[in-house]
Structure formats: structure tokens, C-alpha cells
Amino acid sequence: MNPLVLFDIDKTLIDRSECHHQAFIHAFKKIYRVDTSVEVINYHGKTDPQIMHEVLLAEGLTENDICPYKNDFLDSMSEYFVANVKYDKIKVMDGAVTLLKELENRKVLLGLLTGNIEIIAYFKLNHVDLGHYFKLGGFGSDSYYRSNLVLKAIQRAENDFRFVRNKNNVFVVGDTPLDVAAGLKAGILTIGVASGEYCKEELINSGANFVLDDLSSTDEFLKIVL
Ligand SMILES: [Mg+2]
């Protein structure tokens, strides 16, 4: 059985999306009337609903203020993103295209494991022509907690692609200790990439099974997953 490899998006496949940051700012203002941004918390590795929630708490809102408008917030953010992503300048990480092509050639089942809500994930990746590599995923729109996303993605692989999971044929690839923790909790293998805010040592200490500088060493990556 070919493996299932689940990729994080931000700081793993792409550098950053300014449009995604602006979409948060837009929705914070429109739905909650708060002038703020994701920068007020450490948002790396968190899901979009979790980022929204933590930022608003940091700004002094209460659960009662936040809860009734959560869905309106996500809708407003998506609307802004879909309308404006065409102006975004997104840099694809070194080696990502070569690696994805190679994995696709070798019939590896490719998925996403991202805190981005699904519509933003695909619009973002389609903007840089990467979306077509990914057949399924677990998204921020599936759950507040990243670890639940892993099981969601595996379930979709089993249901839609007759994927049969064993102890060592599912991998999660990501740039933060939260990506690693989500993989460990779900009992799959984890590949940390030090292309974001965290260095190799921090990723090793968080329990990653494998750690790479980035995605540019195709051979090294293939050796791990095949
Ligand atoms: Mg990331």
C-alpha cells in the first residue's frame, strides 16, 4: 500500500499569504468591530477558528461575545480571501514543486493537514498552482483542534481512496511543534521541516520522527516515506 502524506501549508509548502492576514483583519473589524490582527498571539500551527478565538480573548472579548458570530467571522474571512487572493504574492517554498511532482509520479496519496479553513486552503494553493496535487485533507473548518484533523484526513483517504492504514504508512509534514503533536496524538509518523519559526532542534525536542531543513532534498524525503 502506497503511503499517505499529509502536508501543512503555511511555512511548509508556501512562505506566507498576506491576503490571509488581511482577511483576518477584515473579519475582526467587520464582525466584531475590533481593530486587531493575528500578530497579537503566537498563531503558528493553530487552526483558523482557534486563532480567531485566541485573538478575541486577548482583545478582552468574552466567550459570550465571541460564540454567536463564529460562523459569520469565518464566512466573512473566506469571502474577503476569495475576492482578493488574485493580488497576493505567495512564494512557494524551495523544493516543494519538485517533491510534489516526484511523490505524485510514485503514486503516493497526497493530502493536506492545515489549520486553514478548506476554501482558503484550496484558493491559496490554486493561486500558486499546487492545489491539484492534493486529493483530500483535514482543515481548520473540520475542527478547532489540529489533532482531530489528522483522523478526519485519514478517514477521507479510507472512504474515498480505499486507503488501508498501517503503523507506518501515514506521515504528517509540518513546520511547528503543534504539527508534530497532532501527528503523535493520532499515532502517525511525523516529519518536521525547519522552514518556519522553529529550528530543527525544537522540532526534534517536540518528538518529530524525522526532521529536515526544508523540502528541497527530494531524495532524503523519498527515503523516509517510501
Ligand atoms: Mg505551518
Boltz pocket constraint, residues with backbone or C-beta under 6 A from the ligand:
constraints:
  - pocket:
      binder: B
      contacts: [[A, 8], [A, 9], [A, 10], [A, 11], [A, 12], [A, 44], [A, 45], [A, 174], [A, 175], [A, 176], [A, 196]]
      max_distance: 6.0
